[in-house]
Amino acid sequence: MQNRLSPSTIFGLAVMWFIGGGIYPFLSDAAETIDPVNIVFIRAWGAALILFLAVLAIAPKSLRVVRLNKSFIPIVLSSLMYSPLCSMTLAWSSSRVPGAITALIYSTLPVMSIIYLAIKGQRPSPLAIGGVSVAFIAVVFLIGAPQGSVQIAGIIGALISTFAWFAATEIWIKYESGYPLILAIFLQVFIGAIGTSLVYLFVKPESLTRSDFLNPSMIFLVVALASQYWAYLGISRRVSPALLTSFAFVNPLVAGAIGYFAFDQRLSGIQVSAGLILL
């Protein structure tokens, strides 16, 4: 990785940090009136539509290069891991464990990256190990003592979701499809949306209503998901694993700030102090 990050990479990181962090409070707000499975379904197809329009605007001729050959297999595998596996298990676990525990589990992504590098024989720097350790401890205090009932099945579901995200990322990084970036990202989301639809038909959640689609928080969540995919997959091959997964530490801080100012969610003094440590 180059020492100096390009402006596009910095922008991608900013989207992951700040847009990604905003998802949590908006998701909580939407879940008060919309079935979590319906949220996953609307977000998947909404993001796919936005990215399809992006393909038409940026590289319309690229659609002709899509081939159902061997190079297509990694795209399908990573797509299905992101959605429905990652998104559906996360939605399922959210009703069984407090969101604080889920956020804490996702904050282990940078730790997974460092362990994975060590297994591959790429020794992380002492600075990276120390930084991840300190930030992980800060996240524990930032989240605070979780409230509500905790079910082991919910924790397992959140862990499966986290591992699915990590595994999907590694597949995406390792296997280059050869497609233009925006096309590859669209295919990633589109295939995931198809997989989500199959699960959706099997689960049979509450019926979708017009108000579900027009819910302001739902609209934000759709746009945020498309932005996240574009930013995350776009920079994934250009930055280190630790930097790529740094959103796992910054997101709780951003979520806390947005929750406080926009949704009247209060933070303790310990949580504020931990947020400063994260910064």
Beta strands, then each sheet from edge to edge (+ up, - down):
end
